[in-house]
Amino acid sequence: MGLRPIDTGAAKPRVPLGTILLRHGAITSANLMRALEIQTHQQARLGDILRAHGFATEESVIAALAEQFETAVIDTQGSHLDPRLVDLVGPRRCLQIGCLPWARAGSCTLVACASPDRFAEHRVELEAALGPVTMGVISETALHAALIGSRRNTLRLLAETCVTDAESCRNWNARRFSRLMAGALIGVLTAVALAPLASFLALFAIVVLALTLGTAMKIAAAVTQVRARARPAALPTGNTLAFPVRKPPVSIMVPLFREPDIAPRLVRRLGAINYPRELLDVMLVVEEDDHLTRDALAASGLPHWMRVIPVPDSDLRTKPRALNYALNFARGTIVGVYDAEDAPASDQLHRVVDRFAQSGPDLACIQGVLDYYNPRTNWLSRCFTIEYAAWFRLMLPGLEKLGLVVPLGGTTLFFRHEILEKLGGWDAHNVTEDADLGLRLARHGYRTELLETVTLEEANCRVWPWIKQRSRWLKGYAMTYAVHMRDPRTLWRQLGAWRFAGVQVLFLGTLIQFLLAPILWSFWIMLFGFGHPLIAALPGWVLPAIAGIFLLAEVSGLAINIAALRAPEHRFLRLWAITLHAYFPLAAVAAYKGCWEMITSPFYWDKTQHGIHDTGSAKHET
């Protein structure tokens, strides 16, 4: 193979990397001094700093590392990787430790290492799997390319099946579900035919119960959050040494699919993040055959701290599958997720890192606040903005403070990398992977916190795309509920009675309210002087009670929406809050569409197109 790597087992003084680079003329002394100054303040290796700031090329750093560790750079063109050796360690583990078994020479195995200073940490593990080992140096780019070239299908399959069967919807039986739905529909129609009044009354009682419990949860969450805002901020508690004083590396994954127009704007927005470049690892996750987006990214002049992760082709095309695949290549201690159209606050990562550092190890996830930069586009965008203001500024923080399960949003999410991998990442088949992951985190004893740092994105403000997006969310809610309720006793034991009840209200109650909404709407005809067939069958006290429930739901909903619009940029929306009466019926249409897709295409990801009403975000890109 032309390589004579030297065993690095004995520790001895080494020539500094900067000295070697200066000797080779690969870096200027001024840039070396700048890099060394940065290193005194950051938790980063010198080679990473040099590459992140463009002070030295990856090739020159790798050559210098090989000289520093008295070994050689592996020639990926002149030698070939032995895939059988990779399987002894495991492709995913190879990526995690940055070590790739390359070839066997006699009884010794040559291991390609992208971080030679960490080779000793993994030596015992490698020798347990491979026998005696020796090290050669390889760039991270070349290591990834070699591994993908030999074990591409394995990594693809792992991305689709990394969540356990018991907590995944990949074995969803659409045929069985269709039979259950058909049986339920036949049963309802038969009951209606035989006893129409009793049937209507039973369905009405179910939806009123869901409405009552849902309203109570909303009020409790909103009141809890408003009271928390009024109290002075408490000093941080917990393990304040979760991270050292120096900042940890952060990986950000941004899934993209057929979005060539938004790619250049995305690069500018992410460039506004002021986290240290040597600690920032932005991965633009793109389907392998999405050449339009990949070409647009290539033409955008990506900086050294951004890289494109092509996801292998598969029949399954979902965001969580792409995220699972990209997670294999993440370098950060913290892993974040943004959507393609996001414009995060410039200090967001600093605040996230500080919150993790101030909290105990049970804090697995931090959810930021989502808002919209185009609320003035039309009525639908205004309603969407009002809905999200209430959800992210009052509901989710309130649910967290009540100790209930927090269903995550799909973006501005940040995780401890180790915990995310321990849980298997995202369910690749679930089209509402965020809410599912929030529930799985709670099941395994981890916490989610809300952080008041805002990411702006584009409101979906066209009727049919809005219905398609909402149908995907509700379909995912339904599948998430069905998956986790396969074994209610286990779910009860893991969550406890309080959070178990919260799951019923939040997931099942939401679905019931949307699916049976027409029954509630039927009572609005009484406002126009028409009678209702159910009234004669009810005791006299029931009608005032029902009217009270309806009034409480409407008034509390309006009050919550208005309370959530306290920010100066939101106050103009308060007059529009009352129009949500005409907005939410669209979700009922989406619910029926979602139910139909659970039968016909349970894993189909109805993609939302971005960048259509994106002009209002220009001020956030500077």
C-alpha positions in Angstrom: 0.0 0.0 0.0 3.0 2.3 0.2 2.3 3.1 3.8 4.5 2.5 6.8 2.5 4.0 9.6 4.2 4.0 13.1 2.4 2.8 16.2 1.3 5.7 18.3 0.8 3.8 21.6 3.8 5.5 23.4 3.2 9.0 24.5 6.1 11.4 23.8 6.5 15.1 23.1 5.5 16.1 19.6 6.4 18.9 17.4 3.6 21.5 17.5 1.2 21.4 14.6 1.6 25.2 13.9 5.4 24.8 13.7 5.1 22.1 11.1 2.6 24.1 9.0 5.0 27.2 9.2 7.9 25.0 8.1 5.9 23.8 5.1 4.8 27.3 4.2 1.1 26.2 4.6 0.2 29.1 6.9 1.4 32.6 7.7 2.7 33.4 11.1 0.1 36.1 11.5 -2.7 33.6 10.9 -1.1 31.1 13.2 -1.0 33.7 16.0 -4.7 34.5 15.4 -5.6 30.9 15.5 -3.7 30.3 18.7 -5.4 33.3 20.3 -8.8 31.9 19.3 -7.8 28.5 20.8 -7.2 30.1 24.2 -10.9 31.0 24.4 -12.5 28.0 22.7 -12.8 24.3 23.1 -11.4 23.5 19.7 -8.4 21.9 18.1 -5.9 24.1 16.3 -6.4 22.2 13.0 -10.2 22.8 13.2 -9.7 26.5 13.8 -7.3 26.8 10.9 -9.8 25.1 8.5 -12.9 26.9 9.8 -11.3 30.3 9.3 -9.7 29.4 6.0 -6.2 29.9 7.4 -5.0 26.5 6.0 -6.4 23.9 3.7 -7.6 20.5 4.9 -4.9 18.8 2.9 -2.1 20.8 4.5 -3.5 20.2 8.0 -3.8 16.5 7.4 -0.2 16.3 6.0 1.1 18.2 9.1 -0.9 15.9 11.4 0.7 12.8 9.8 4.1 14.3 10.3 3.3 15.3 13.9 2.2 11.8 14.8 5.1 10.2 12.7 2.8 8.3 10.4 1.5 8.8 6.8 -1.5 10.0 5.0 -3.5 7.1 3.6 -3.6 7.1 -0.2 -7.3 6.6 -0.9 -6.5 6.3 -4.6 -3.7 3.7 -4.4 -5.2 1.5 -1.6 -8.6 0.1 -1.1 -10.8 -0.1 2.0 -11.7 -3.6 3.2 -15.5 -3.5 4.0 -15.2 -6.6 6.2 -13.1 -4.8 8.7 -15.6 -2.0 8.8 -18.3 -4.4 9.8 -16.3 -5.7 12.7 -16.5 -2.2 14.3 -19.8 -1.1 12.7 -20.2 1.7 10.1 -22.0 4.0 12.6 -19.4 3.5 15.3 -16.6 4.2 12.8 -18.2 7.6 12.1 -18.7 8.3 15.8 -15.1 7.8 16.7 -13.6 9.0 13.4 -11.6 5.8 12.9 -12.0 3.5 9.9 -10.4 0.1 9.7 -8.7 0.2 6.3 -6.7 -2.9 5.5 -4.9 -5.8 7.2 -1.1 -6.2 6.9 -0.2 -9.5 8.5 -1.6 -9.6 12.0 -1.9 -5.9 12.2 -4.8 -3.7 11.0 -4.2 -0.3 9.6 -6.8 2.2 10.9 -7.5 5.4 9.1 -8.0 8.2 11.6 -9.3 11.7 11.0 -8.4 12.9 14.6 -5.1 11.3 15.4 -4.9 13.0 18.8 -7.9 11.0 19.9 -6.7 7.6 18.5 -5.4 6.5 21.9 -8.9 7.0 23.4 -10.4 4.3 21.1 -7.4 2.0 20.8 -8.7 -0.6 23.3 -12.1 -0.7 21.6 -10.5 -1.1 18.2 -8.1 -3.8 19.3 -10.9 -5.7 20.9 -12.6 -5.9 17.5 -9.6 -6.0 15.2 -6.6 -7.3 17.1 -3.3 -5.2 16.9 -3.8 -1.9 15.2 -1.7 0.9 13.8 -2.7 4.3 12.6 -2.7 6.2 9.4 -4.1 9.7 8.9 -7.0 10.6 6.6 -9.1 13.7 6.2 -12.6 13.6 7.5 -13.9 14.2 4.0 -12.0 11.2 2.6 -13.0 9.0 5.6 -16.7 9.8 5.0 -16.4 9.2 1.3 -14.7 5.9 1.7 -17.2 4.7 4.3 -20.2 5.8 2.2 -18.7 4.1 -0.8 -18.4 0.8 0.9 -21.4 0.8 3.3 -23.9 3.2 1.7 -26.8 0.8 1.9 -26.1 -0.1 5.5 -26.2 3.5 6.5 -29.4 4.1 4.5 -31.1 1.2 6.2 -29.9 2.3 9.6 -31.4 5.7 9.0 -34.8 4.1 8.3 -34.8 1.6 11.2 -32.8 3.2 14.1 -35.9 3.6 16.3 -37.0 0.4 18.0 -40.0 -1.5 16.6 -42.1 -0.9 19.7 -41.8 2.9 19.3 -41.9 3.2 15.5 -44.8 3.3 13.1 -42.8 1.6 10.3 -44.8 -1.6 10.8 -48.0 0.3 10.5 -50.6 -1.9 8.9 -52.7 0.3 6.7 -54.8 -2.6 5.5 -55.8 -3.4 9.1 -56.4 0.2 9.9 -58.7 0.5 6.8 -60.7 -2.5 8.0 -61.0 -1.0 11.5 -62.1 2.4 10.0 -64.6 0.6 7.7 -66.0 -1.3 10.6 -66.2 1.8 12.8 -68.0 3.7 10.0 -70.4 0.8 9.4 -71.1 0.6 13.1 -71.8 4.4 13.3 -74.0 4.4 10.3 -75.9 1.3 11.6 -76.4 3.0 15.0 -77.5 6.2 13.3 -80.0 4.3 11.2 -81.4 2.4 14.2 -81.2 5.1 16.8 -80.3 8.4 15.2 -81.0 10.6 18.3 -79.1 8.4 20.7 -76.2 8.1 18.3 -76.0 11.8 17.8 -76.2 12.3 21.5 -73.3 9.9 22.1 -71.0 11.5 19.6 -72.0 14.9 20.9 -71.0 13.8 24.4 -67.6 12.6 23.2 -66.7 15.8 21.4 -68.0 18.0 24.3 -65.9 16.1 26.7 -62.8 16.5 24.4 -63.6 20.2 24.1 -64.0 20.7 27.8 -60.8 18.9 28.7 -58.9 20.6 25.9 -60.1 24.0 27.0 -59.2 23.3 30.6 -55.7 22.3 29.5 -55.3 25.4 27.5 -56.4 27.7 30.3 -54.1 25.9 32.8 -51.1 26.1 30.5 -51.7 29.8 29.7 -52.3 30.8 33.3 -49.2 28.9 34.4 -47.0 30.6 31.8 -48.4 34.1 32.5 -47.8 33.7 36.2 -44.3 32.4 35.5 -43.6 35.5 33.4 -44.7 37.8 36.2 -42.3 36.2 38.7 -38.6 37.3 38.9 -36.3 35.1 37.0 -34.9 32.3 39.2 -31.2 31.7 39.5 -30.0 28.7 37.5 -30.1 25.4 39.4 -28.8 22.0 38.6 -25.4 20.9 37.3 -23.8 24.2 36.2 -20.7 22.2 35.0 -22.6 20.2 32.4 -20.3 21.9 29.9 -16.9 23.5 30.6 -16.5 27.3 30.5 -15.4 27.1 26.9 -18.3 26.6 24.4 -18.9 23.1 23.0 -19.1 22.3 19.3 -22.6 22.6 17.8 -23.9 20.8 14.8 -26.9 22.3 12.9 -28.9 20.1 10.5 -31.0 21.8 7.8 -33.0 19.5 5.6 -33.6 20.7 2.1 -35.7 19.2 -0.7 -36.2 20.8 -4.1 -35.5 24.3 -2.8 -32.9 25.8 -5.1 -34.4 29.3 -4.8 -34.1 29.5 -1.0 -30.6 28.0 -0.8 -28.7 31.3 -1.2 -30.9 33.1 1.3 -30.5 30.3 3.7 -26.7 30.6 3.6 -26.9 34.3 4.3 -29.3 33.7 7.3 -27.2 31.1 8.9 -24.2 33.2 8.3 -25.7 35.8 10.7 -25.3 33.4 13.6 -22.5 34.7 15.8 -21.4 31.4 17.3 -17.6 30.8 16.9 -17.0 29.4 13.4 -14.5 26.8 14.6 -17.3 25.3 16.8 -20.1 25.6 14.3 -20.9 22.7 12.0 -23.8 23.4 9.6 -24.9 20.4 7.6 -27.2 21.1 4.6 -29.0 17.8 4.2 -30.1 17.2 0.6 -31.4 14.2 -1.2 -28.8 12.7 -3.4 -30.8 13.1 -6.6 -31.9 16.7 -5.8 -29.4 18.1 -8.2 -31.2 21.5 -8.5 -30.7 22.2 -4.8 -27.2 20.8 -4.7 -26.2 22.9 -7.7 -27.6 26.0 -6.0 -25.7 25.3 -2.9 -22.5 24.7 -4.8 -23.0 28.1 -6.5 -23.6 29.8 -3.2 -19.9 29.7 -2.1 -20.4 27.8 1.1 -18.0 28.8 3.9 -15.7 26.2 5.5 -18.1 25.6 8.4 -20.9 24.6 6.1 -21.1 21.3 4.3 -23.6 19.4 2.1 -24.7 15.9 3.3 -26.2 14.0 0.3 -28.8 11.4 1.5 -28.9 8.1 -0.5 -31.9 7.5 -2.6 -34.8 5.5 -1.1 -38.5 4.8 -1.6 -39.0 6.5 1.7 -38.6 10.3 1.4 -39.2 11.9 4.8 -37.5 14.6 6.8 -36.7 12.3 9.8 -35.0 9.8 7.6 -32.8 12.5 6.2 -32.0 13.8 9.7 -31.2 10.3 10.9 -28.7 9.8 8.1 -27.1 13.2 8.7 -26.8 12.6 12.4 -24.1 10.0 11.7 -21.9 12.8 10.5 -22.6 15.4 13.2 -19.5 16.6 15.1 -21.2 18.6 17.8 -22.0 17.9 21.4 -25.3 19.6 20.8 -27.3 19.0 17.6 -29.8 21.5 16.3 -32.4 21.4 13.6 -33.6 24.3 11.4 -36.0 24.4 8.5 -35.0 25.8 5.1 -36.7 29.1 5.4 -35.6 29.8 9.0 -34.0 33.1 10.1 -32.7 32.4 13.7 -31.7 35.1 16.2 -28.0 35.8 15.9 -27.3 34.9 19.6 -29.6 31.9 19.6 -26.8 29.2 19.9 -25.1 31.0 22.7 -28.3 31.1 24.7 -29.0 27.4 24.0 -25.5 26.3 25.0 -25.8 28.4 28.2 -29.2 26.8 29.1 -27.8 23.3 28.6 -24.7 24.2 30.8 -27.0 25.5 33.6 -29.2 22.4 33.6 -28.9 18.8 34.7 -28.2 15.9 32.4 -31.9 15.0 32.2 -32.5 18.1 30.0 -32.3 16.4 26.6 -34.0 19.0 24.4 -34.5 22.8 24.1 -37.3 24.1 21.9 -37.1 27.7 20.7 -40.0 29.9 19.7 -41.2 30.0 16.1 -42.6 33.1 14.6 -43.3 34.4 11.1 -41.8 37.2 9.0 -44.7 37.5 6.6 -47.8 38.0 8.8 -49.0 40.9 6.6 -49.2 38.8 3.4 -52.9 37.9 3.8 -55.5 36.8 6.2 -54.3 33.2 6.4 -50.7 34.3 7.3 -52.2 36.5 10.0 -54.2 33.7 11.5 -51.2 31.3 11.3 -49.1 33.9 13.2 -51.7 34.3 15.9 -52.0 30.5 16.3 -48.2 30.0 16.6 -47.9 32.9 19.0 -50.3 31.3 21.3 -48.8 27.8 20.9 -45.1 28.7 21.3 -45.4 31.6 23.7 -48.1 30.3 26.1 -49.2 26.7 25.4 -45.9 24.9 25.1 -44.1 26.7 27.9 -47.2 26.2 30.1 -47.3 22.5 29.3 -43.7 22.2 30.2 -44.2 24.0 33.6 -47.2 21.8 34.3 -45.0 18.7 33.9 -46.8 17.4 30.8 -45.4 16.0 27.6 -44.2 18.7 25.2 -44.9 17.9 21.6 -41.9 19.4 19.8 -42.0 21.7 16.8 -40.1 20.7 13.7 -37.5 23.4 13.9 -35.4 25.4 16.3 -34.8 22.2 18.2 -31.6 21.4 20.1 -30.6 18.1 21.6 -27.8 16.6 23.6 -26.1 14.5 20.8 -25.5 11.5 23.1 -29.1 11.3 24.2 -30.5 11.7 20.7 -28.4 8.8 19.5 -29.4 6.7 22.5 -33.0 7.1 21.6 -32.4 6.2 18.0 -33.0 9.7 16.6 -36.2 10.2 14.8 -38.8 7.8 13.6 -38.1 7.8 9.9 -41.6 6.8 9.0 -43.5 9.3 11.1 -44.6 12.4 9.2 -44.9 14.3 12.5 -41.5 13.2 13.8 -41.1 16.1 16.1 -44.2 15.5 18.3 -43.3 11.8 18.3 -39.8 12.5 19.5 -41.1 14.8 22.3 -43.2 11.9 23.6 -40.4 9.4 23.3 -38.1 11.7 25.3 -40.7 11.9 28.1 -41.1 8.1 28.0 -37.4 7.6 28.7 -37.2 10.1 31.5 -35.8 13.1 29.8 -37.0 16.7 29.9 -37.7 19.3 27.3 -37.5 23.1 28.0 -38.8 26.1 26.1 -36.4 28.9 25.5 -37.5 32.4 24.6 -35.3 32.8 21.6 -37.1 33.4 18.3 -36.6 31.9 14.8 -38.5 33.5 12.0 -39.9 31.4 9.2 -42.4 31.7 6.4 -46.1 31.3 7.1 -47.9 28.9 4.8 -50.5 31.3 3.5 -52.2 29.6 0.6 -55.4 27.6 1.4 -54.7 24.2 -0.3 -51.0 24.1 0.7 -52.1 25.0 4.3 -54.6 22.1 4.3 -52.0 19.7 3.0 -49.4 20.7 5.6 -52.0 20.5 8.4 -53.2 17.1 7.2 -49.7 15.8 7.5 -49.4 17.1 11.0 -52.7 15.6 12.1 -51.9 12.3 10.4 -48.7 12.2 12.3 -50.5 13.1 15.5 -52.9 10.2 14.9 -50.1 7.7 14.1 -48.0 8.9 17.1 -50.9 8.3 19.4 -51.6 4.9 17.9 -48.0 3.8 18.2 -47.5 4.8 21.8 -50.9 3.5 22.9 -50.1 0.0 21.6 -49.2 -0.9 25.2 -51.1 1.6 27.4 -49.8 0.0 30.6 -46.2 0.5 29.7 -46.9 4.1 28.6 -48.7 4.7 32.0 -45.8 3.3 33.9 -43.2 5.3 32.0 -45.1 8.6 32.1 -47.2 8.4 35.3 -50.9 9.1 35.6 -50.6 12.9 35.2 -48.6 12.9 31.9 -50.5 9.9 30.6 -53.8 11.8 31.0 -52.2 14.8 29.3 -51.3 12.7 26.3 -54.9 11.6 26.0 -56.2 15.2 26.1 -53.5 16.6 23.8 -53.3 13.9 21.1 -56.6 12.1 21.2 -58.7 15.1 22.3 -57.3 17.2 19.4 -58.1 14.6 16.8 -61.7 14.2 18.2 -62.3 17.9 18.2 -61.4 18.2 14.6 -63.0 15.0 13.3 -66.3 15.7 15.1 -66.3 19.4 14.7 -69.3 19.4 12.4 -71.4 18.1 15.3 -70.5 21.2 17.3 -71.0 23.5 14.3 -74.6 22.2 14.0 -75.5 24.2 17.2 -74.6 27.5 15.5 -77.8 27.3 13.5 -79.6 28.1 16.7 -78.2 31.6 16.5 -80.2 32.1 13.3 -83.5 31.1 14.9 -83.5 27.4 13.8 -84.2 24.6 16.2 -81.9 21.7 16.9 -83.2 18.1 17.0 -81.1 17.3 20.1 -82.6 20.0 22.3 -85.9 18.2 22.9 -84.1 15.1 24.1 -82.0 16.9 26.7 -82.9 18.0 30.3 -83.5 21.7 30.7 -80.3 22.3 32.5 -78.1 20.8 29.8 -78.6 23.5 27.2 -77.3 26.3 29.5 -74.4 24.1 30.5 -73.5 23.4 26.9 -73.8 27.1 26.1 -71.5 27.8 29.1 -68.9 25.4 27.8 -69.0 26.9 24.3 -68.7 30.4 25.7 -65.8 29.4 28.0 -64.0 27.8 25.0 -64.5 30.8 22.8 -63.7 33.5 25.4 -60.7 31.6 26.8 -59.3 31.0 23.3 -59.7 34.6 22.3 -58.1 35.8 25.6 -55.1 33.4 25.1 -54.6 34.5 21.6 -54.7 38.2 22.6 -52.4 37.6 25.6 -49.9 35.9 23.3 -49.7 38.9 21.0 -48.1 41.2 23.5 -44.9 41.8 21.4 -44.9 45.2 19.5 -44.7 43.5 16.1 -47.8 41.4 17.0 -50.1 43.9 18.4 -51.7 44.8 15.1 -52.9 41.2 15.0 -55.2 41.5 18.0 -58.1 42.7 15.9 -57.7 39.7 13.7 -57.9 37.2 16.6 -61.6 37.0 16.4 -61.5 35.8 12.8 -59.9 32.5 13.8 -63.6 31.2 13.9 -63.3 31.0 10.1 -59.7 29.7 10.2 -60.0 26.5 12.3 -62.7 24.8 10.1 -59.9 24.4 7.5 -58.2 22.0 10.0 -61.3 19.8 10.0 -60.9 19.3 6.3 -57.2 18.6 6.9 -58.2 16.0 9.5 -60.3 14.0 7.2 -57.6 14.2 4.5 -55.1 12.9 7.0 -57.4 10.0 8.0 -57.7 9.0 4.4 -54.0 9.1 3.9 -53.4 6.8 6.9 -55.1 4.2 4.7 -53.8 5.1 1.3 -50.3 6.6 1.9 -49.4 6.5 5.6 -45.7 7.5 5.1 -46.2 10.0 2.3 -44.6 13.3 3.2 -46.7 16.1 1.7 -43.9 18.6 1.1 -44.5 22.3 2.0 -43.0 24.6 -0.6 -40.9 27.5 0.9 -39.7 30.8 -0.4 -42.9 32.0 -2.0 -43.6 34.9 0.4 -40.0 35.4 1.5 -39.3 39.0 0.7 -40.3 40.3 4.1 -37.3 38.6 5.7 -34.6 40.6 4.1 -34.0 42.7 7.1 -33.2 39.5 9.2 -30.4 38.4 6.8 -28.0 41.2 7.6 
